[in-house]
Amino acid sequence: MAIPVVLDVDTGVDDACALLLAALHPGLDLRAVTCVGGNAPVDDVVANTLTVLDAAGRPDVVVARGADRPLLEEAVDARHVHGADGMGDLDWPRSTRSPDPRHAVEVLRDVLRAAAAEVAHGADTRVTLVPLAPLTNIALLLRTYPDVAPGIREVVFMGGAAHVGNATASAEFNVFHDPEAAAVVLDACADLGIPVTMYGLDVFYEPRVGLPEADRLVAAGGRGAAELAGRLVRFQAERFGSDSATIGDAGAVCAVLDPAGVQREKLPVRVELAGTWSRGRTIVDRRDWTGDLSHDPHGQAPATIDVCLEVDADRYTRLWLETVEGGGR
C-alpha cells in the first residue's frame, strides 16, 4: 500500500524537487501540502507549490497557506540562493489555482484526525509528516492539537545537522529560521511518542544530479515534470558554478520511500536557543558511553531521534531521476 504522506514546504528549488518526487511516485499517497515562509515569503511559497503540482499533473492535492513568519524572530528568506521568486526565476507558467481556504495547521489537523479515526477502526493509515522547511506549522499543530498524534506514523524532517551548518557556521537554515519551533517539535514528539528522523546537512548535499542528466530532463519538454526538474537542477548548478546540483530536500522523501538508503543512529538531540554564535544549532549527543550523567548540568536531551549520518547518494539520485523522468504514476 502507498505510504500516506503530507509535505510541509517553503518551496524553494529543492522543495520543488521533493514535491515532484512525492507527487509522482506510486509508493506515496500525497494527501496534502502545507506551506510556510522560509526560502521565500509564504505567498510565493504557495504560488510555487501550486505551480509544481500542476507540472506534475496533481491538481487534486490540497495546498494550504500557513505561518508567514517564525514564532519569535522576524521573517528572513533565502532568495539569494533560490532566486527572486523562490524557485529559480524560470519564467515557468504559473498555476491559476488558489490554495485551500483553511489555514495549513487546520488542514494538517483535519488530515491527521481522519487518519487517527481510521486507525481507531483497525486500519493502519497513519500519515508520515515530511517537513522540508522551518518547523513553525508543525510546532503550532502539535501544541494546539496534540490529539492528532495517533494519526502520525513518524516525522521525517529536513533540517539540522550533527556536524555542520549553512545559515551560520553552527546552524542549518530551517532550524536557524525558527529555532523555537524546532525545539517545540522535538519536545512535543517526545511527549506524544511520535518517532522522528532528522535528515540533515550531514547527508543533504550528497545525492546529486549532473548537467547531462539535467539536459536530458529538459529535452523532454512539454512544460511537464521532467522538464521542470531539469531546469531546477540547471539553475542550481549555474548559481553555484558547478557541473551538478543536489536534489536537497528530495533526499528526505527518498528516505521515506527507501529507508535502507540512509544509515541512522538513535541519538539525543537538542536545539540551541541562546548561544551568540550557535543559536539554531542542533546539539547531537554522540558520546559513546551511557554512564552516570550526574556531572553534566544539562542531563540527557528528552528527545532521542534517528539522525541520518550517511547516505547511499547514487541510490537516491537514481530513485529521483527514474521517478521524474518516467512520469512516476
Backbone torsions as a table, in degrees:
resi	resn	phi	psi	omega
1	MET	NA	140.5	178.6
2	ALA	-61.9	143.8	-178.4
3	ILE	-79.5	121.6	175.6
4	PRO	-69.0	129.6	-179.8
5	VAL	-136.7	152.5	166.8
6	VAL	-128.3	129.5	175.6
7	LEU	-98.6	137.7	172.1
8	ASP	-114.6	120.1	-163.7
9	VAL	-132.6	162.9	169.5
10	ASP	-131.4	53.4	-166.9
11	THR	-52.1	112.4	2.3
12	GLY	80.6	127.4	179.8
13	VAL	-59.5	-49.6	-175.4
14	ASP	-76.1	-28.6	171.1
15	ASP	-61.8	-38.8	178.4
16	ALA	-61.3	-40.7	176.1
17	CYS	-60.8	-40.0	179.5
18	ALA	-68.5	-41.7	179.2
19	LEU	-61.1	-41.4	178.9
20	LEU	-60.4	-43.7	179.4
21	LEU	-64.0	-47.2	-177.3
22	ALA	-66.7	-34.4	-178.5
23	ALA	-74.8	-28.6	-171.6
24	LEU	-101.3	-26.4	-171.9
25	HIS	-76.2	128.7	-177.9
26	PRO	-68.3	-13.9	178.9
27	GLY	-80.3	-4.2	-179.5
28	LEU	-120.6	140.6	173.9
29	ASP	-109.1	93.0	-175.3
30	LEU	-78.3	106.3	-171.6
31	ARG	-91.3	-23.5	178.3
32	ALA	-172.0	161.0	172.2
33	VAL	-131.1	125.8	178.4
34	THR	-111.3	149.4	-169.8
35	CYS	-120.0	146.8	-179.5
36	VAL	-144.8	149.7	175.3
37	GLY	-66.3	140.5	-179.8
38	GLY	-176.0	-95.8	177.1
39	ASN	-56.2	-33.0	178.8
40	ALA	-142.8	163.4	173.3
41	PRO	-57.6	152.0	-168.1
42	VAL	-61.6	-33.6	179.4
43	ASP	-66.9	-35.6	173.7
44	ASP	-67.5	-38.3	178.1
45	VAL	-59.9	-44.9	178.8
46	VAL	-61.2	-47.3	-179.5
47	ALA	-61.1	-43.4	179.5
48	ASN	-63.8	-41.5	-178.1
49	THR	-64.4	-45.6	177.7
50	LEU	-61.5	-38.8	-179.6
51	THR	-65.3	-43.1	179.7
52	VAL	-64.3	-44.8	-179.1
53	LEU	-65.4	-34.2	174.5
54	ASP	-62.6	-44.1	179.2
55	ALA	-61.7	-32.0	179.5
56	ALA	-84.2	0.2	-179.0
57	GLY	70.4	33.4	-177.4
58	ARG	-124.5	57.9	176.6
59	PRO	-68.8	-8.0	179.7
60	ASP	-76.7	-16.5	-174.2
61	VAL	-79.7	126.7	178.2
62	VAL	-66.5	133.2	176.1
63	VAL	-123.8	132.7	-177.4
64	ALA	-133.1	143.3	177.8
65	ARG	-84.4	132.3	-180.0
66	GLY	-119.0	-143.9	-173.4
67	ALA	-61.4	136.4	-179.9
68	ASP	-98.2	0.1	-180.0
69	ARG	-158.6	162.5	176.3
70	PRO	-65.3	169.7	-179.4
71	LEU	-60.9	-41.6	-176.5
72	LEU	-122.8	-34.7	-174.2
73	GLU	-79.4	161.8	167.5
74	GLU	-71.1	150.8	179.1
75	ALA	-69.4	139.8	169.9
76	VAL	-128.3	172.5	176.2
77	ASP	-143.1	179.4	-178.8
78	ALA	-126.7	42.0	-179.1
79	ARG	-68.4	-18.8	174.6
80	HIS	-65.1	-20.9	176.8
81	VAL	-97.9	-40.9	-168.3
82	HIS	-102.1	-2.2	-179.4
83	GLY	96.0	164.8	-174.6
84	ALA	-61.2	-34.7	179.6
85	ASP	-92.2	1.4	-179.9
86	GLY	85.6	-7.7	-175.8
87	MET	-138.0	42.8	169.2
88	GLY	85.7	2.2	178.7
89	ASP	47.9	49.6	-172.3
90	LEU	-84.3	-5.4	-173.7
91	ASP	56.4	42.1	-178.9
92	TRP	-85.9	142.5	178.7
93	PRO	-56.8	127.7	-175.3
94	ARG	-85.3	148.8	177.4
95	SER	-65.9	146.0	175.1
96	THR	-99.0	1.8	-178.7
97	ARG	-79.6	161.6	176.2
98	SER	-112.3	153.7	177.5
99	PRO	-72.4	166.1	174.0
100	ASP	-58.0	142.2	-178.7
101	PRO	-68.8	-17.9	178.6
102	ARG	-74.3	152.6	171.0
103	HIS	-67.6	152.3	-179.1
104	ALA	-54.2	-40.4	-178.6
105	VAL	-64.8	-35.3	176.9
106	GLU	-68.0	-39.6	176.8
107	VAL	-63.6	-46.2	176.9
108	LEU	-57.6	-46.2	178.8
109	ARG	-57.6	-47.8	-174.8
110	ASP	-67.4	-43.0	179.5
111	VAL	-63.3	-42.8	-175.8
112	LEU	-75.8	-34.5	175.5
113	ARG	-65.5	-38.6	177.3
114	ALA	-62.8	-41.7	177.7
115	ALA	-64.3	-42.1	179.6
116	ALA	-62.5	-38.1	178.7
117	ALA	-64.4	-39.2	177.6
118	GLU	-66.2	-39.4	177.6
119	VAL	-61.0	-41.2	-179.7
120	ALA	-62.0	-23.2	178.5
121	HIS	-99.9	15.4	171.1
122	GLY	98.2	-1.0	178.9
123	ALA	-97.5	133.3	177.6
124	ASP	-92.6	83.1	179.5
125	THR	-114.2	30.2	179.4
126	ARG	-59.6	148.2	-173.2
127	VAL	-101.5	137.3	171.0
128	THR	-90.1	119.7	175.8
129	LEU	-85.7	130.6	-178.6
130	VAL	-124.0	83.8	176.6
131	PRO	-78.3	126.3	-178.0
132	LEU	-117.3	25.5	-166.6
133	ALA	-150.9	178.7	168.9
134	PRO	-52.3	145.5	-167.1
135	LEU	-90.5	23.9	-175.6
136	THR	-59.1	-50.9	-179.6
137	ASN	-59.9	-40.5	-175.5
138	ILE	-71.1	-37.6	176.5
139	ALA	-63.0	-45.2	178.8
140	LEU	-62.2	-41.1	179.3
141	LEU	-60.3	-54.5	-170.0
142	LEU	-69.8	-30.2	178.2
143	ARG	-85.0	-26.7	-179.8
144	THR	-86.4	-37.6	-175.8
145	TYR	-129.6	65.8	-179.0
146	PRO	-63.5	-15.5	179.1
147	ASP	-66.8	-9.7	178.8
148	VAL	-77.3	-11.3	-173.2
149	ALA	-53.2	-41.4	179.8
150	PRO	-62.8	-16.7	178.3
151	GLY	-89.9	1.2	-177.1
152	ILE	-107.3	122.4	174.7
153	ARG	-75.0	-48.3	178.6
154	GLU	-166.0	165.3	171.8
155	VAL	-112.7	121.7	175.6
156	VAL	-115.4	104.0	-174.4
157	PHE	-111.7	143.4	171.3
158	MET	-90.2	117.1	179.6
159	GLY	167.5	163.2	176.1
160	GLY	70.5	-174.3	178.9
161	ALA	-174.2	153.0	172.7
162	ALA	-83.2	-28.5	-167.6
163	HIS	-126.3	-27.8	-167.6
164	VAL	-133.9	170.3	174.0
165	GLY	-131.1	172.8	170.8
166	ASN	-137.3	-40.4	175.2
167	ALA	-65.6	-38.6	170.8
168	THR	-137.1	178.6	177.7
169	ALA	-62.4	-23.1	-177.3
170	SER	-103.9	-31.7	-163.6
171	ALA	-118.2	142.0	172.7
172	GLU	-81.7	149.7	-169.5
173	PHE	-58.4	-48.8	-174.3
174	ASN	-61.0	-42.3	179.0
175	VAL	-74.4	-40.2	179.3
176	PHE	-61.6	-35.8	-177.6
177	HIS	-63.5	-36.2	177.4
178	ASP	-147.1	75.5	-176.5
179	PRO	-64.4	-33.3	177.7
180	GLU	-61.6	-41.5	178.7
181	ALA	-62.6	-42.9	179.0
182	ALA	-61.9	-42.2	178.3
183	ALA	-63.3	-41.8	178.7
184	VAL	-62.1	-43.8	-178.3
185	VAL	-62.7	-45.4	179.0
186	LEU	-61.4	-44.5	-179.7
187	ASP	-66.6	-42.7	-178.7
188	ALA	-64.1	-42.0	179.2
189	CYS	-64.2	-38.4	176.0
190	ALA	-63.7	-42.9	179.6
191	ASP	-63.3	-39.8	-171.1
192	LEU	-94.9	-2.6	178.4
193	GLY	73.1	31.6	-180.0
194	ILE	-94.5	121.2	177.8
195	PRO	-64.7	144.8	-177.7
196	VAL	-131.9	137.2	170.0
197	THR	-120.1	131.6	176.2
198	MET	-102.5	111.6	175.4
199	TYR	-100.2	93.0	-169.9
200	GLY	-108.9	-165.3	-174.3
201	LEU	-65.2	-18.6	178.3
202	ASP	-61.4	-25.7	179.9
203	VAL	-122.6	-16.5	-170.7
204	PHE	-53.3	-44.5	-171.7
205	TYR	-82.6	-8.7	-168.6
206	GLU	-75.8	-48.9	178.7
207	PRO	-69.5	119.5	-173.2
208	ARG	-132.8	153.5	177.4
209	VAL	-120.1	131.1	-179.0
210	GLY	-82.8	163.8	180.0
211	LEU	-61.9	-36.6	176.8
212	PRO	-59.5	-40.9	177.5
213	GLU	-67.2	-39.2	178.1
214	ALA	-61.7	-43.1	179.5
215	ASP	-64.0	-35.8	177.6
216	ARG	-64.6	-39.4	177.7
217	LEU	-65.5	-44.0	-179.8
218	VAL	-60.6	-36.7	-177.2
219	ALA	-65.0	-16.4	176.9
220	ALA	-62.8	-30.7	174.8
221	GLY	62.1	-162.8	175.8
222	GLY	75.1	7.2	-178.4
223	ARG	53.6	37.1	178.3
224	GLY	-101.2	-169.7	-174.6
225	ALA	-61.7	-42.9	-177.2
226	ALA	-63.8	-46.6	179.5
227	GLU	-62.0	-43.4	178.6
228	LEU	-61.0	-43.8	179.4
229	ALA	-58.7	-45.1	179.8
230	GLY	-63.8	-40.1	-179.6
231	ARG	-68.8	-34.6	176.5
232	LEU	-64.5	-43.1	178.6
233	VAL	-63.7	-45.0	-179.7
234	ARG	-62.0	-40.4	178.1
235	PHE	-58.1	-47.8	-178.5
236	GLN	-63.6	-44.6	-179.0
237	ALA	-61.3	-42.8	179.6
238	GLU	-68.9	-38.6	-179.4
239	ARG	-61.1	-36.7	-176.6
240	PHE	-104.6	9.6	176.6
241	GLY	59.8	44.0	-175.4
242	SER	-124.5	164.7	176.1
243	ASP	-96.6	10.5	176.6
244	SER	-155.9	170.5	178.9
245	ALA	-145.1	149.5	176.4
246	THR	-73.5	149.3	170.2
247	ILE	-85.8	-5.6	168.5
248	GLY	53.7	-118.5	-176.5
249	ASP	-56.5	-26.5	179.7
250	ALA	-60.3	-25.0	177.3
251	GLY	-62.0	-33.7	178.0
252	ALA	-67.3	-35.0	175.3
253	VAL	-68.7	-39.2	174.5
254	CYS	-57.7	-38.6	-178.9
255	ALA	-66.1	-25.7	174.2
256	VAL	-75.7	-43.5	-178.8
257	LEU	-70.8	-39.3	-171.7
258	ASP	-136.5	72.3	-173.8
259	PRO	-62.2	-21.4	179.9
260	ALA	-72.2	-8.9	-179.9
261	GLY	-79.0	-6.7	176.2
262	VAL	-123.2	145.6	173.3
263	GLN	-96.2	123.0	-175.6
264	ARG	-117.2	156.5	173.5
265	GLU	-137.9	134.2	178.6
266	LYS	-77.5	118.8	-174.0
267	LEU	-142.2	147.3	173.4
268	PRO	-70.2	137.0	-177.9
269	VAL	-135.6	134.9	171.8
270	ARG	-124.6	164.6	172.9
271	VAL	-111.8	127.5	177.5
272	GLU	-75.2	122.6	-176.3
273	LEU	-108.3	-11.1	-169.8
274	ALA	-125.9	-14.3	-172.4
275	GLY	-65.1	138.6	178.9
276	THR	-60.4	-44.8	-177.3
277	TRP	-103.2	-7.0	-170.4
278	SER	-126.8	11.9	178.7
279	ARG	-57.1	132.0	-178.8
280	GLY	89.3	-1.0	178.2
281	ARG	-74.7	139.1	170.0
282	THR	-86.1	115.1	-179.9
283	ILE	-86.4	103.3	-177.5
284	VAL	-98.8	116.4	-175.0
285	ASP	-84.3	102.6	-177.6
286	ARG	-106.1	19.9	176.7
287	ARG	-59.3	137.2	-171.3
288	ASP	-96.3	30.2	176.3
289	TRP	-139.3	159.5	-177.1
290	THR	-126.0	30.5	-175.5
291	GLY	-79.8	-157.1	-175.1
292	ASP	-66.9	125.0	179.2
293	LEU	-97.4	12.5	-173.7
294	SER	-64.2	-22.6	178.6
295	HIS	-77.4	-16.9	-177.0
296	ASP	-91.9	113.1	-175.0
297	PRO	-64.5	-17.5	-177.5
298	HIS	-92.2	-21.1	-173.9
299	GLY	68.9	-173.4	179.4
300	GLN	-83.8	144.1	178.1
301	ALA	-60.3	139.8	179.2
302	PRO	-64.8	-27.5	-176.9
303	ALA	-97.1	118.1	171.5
304	THR	-111.3	120.0	-171.4
305	ILE	-131.3	167.9	174.0
306	ASP	-82.1	121.2	179.7
307	VAL	-108.6	123.4	179.0
308	CYS	-78.3	123.6	-175.0
309	LEU	-115.7	-25.8	177.8
310	GLU	-142.8	150.8	-178.8
311	VAL	-137.9	144.1	170.6
312	ASP	-82.0	89.8	-169.8
313	ALA	-62.3	-43.7	-178.6
314	ASP	-62.9	-37.2	-179.7
315	ARG	-62.3	-44.2	-179.5
316	TYR	-73.3	-35.9	176.2
317	THR	-62.0	-43.9	178.2
318	ARG	-62.0	-43.2	-179.9
319	LEU	-58.6	-44.9	-179.3
320	TRP	-67.2	-48.1	-177.8
321	LEU	-61.6	-46.4	-178.0
322	GLU	-62.0	-34.9	-178.2
323	THR	-73.3	-50.3	-175.6
324	VAL	-73.5	-31.3	-179.8
325	GLU	-76.2	-34.2	-177.3
326	GLY	-88.4	-3.4	-179.6
327	GLY	79.4	4.1	172.4
328	GLY	57.8	-107.9	-172.9
329	ARG	-58.9	NA	NA
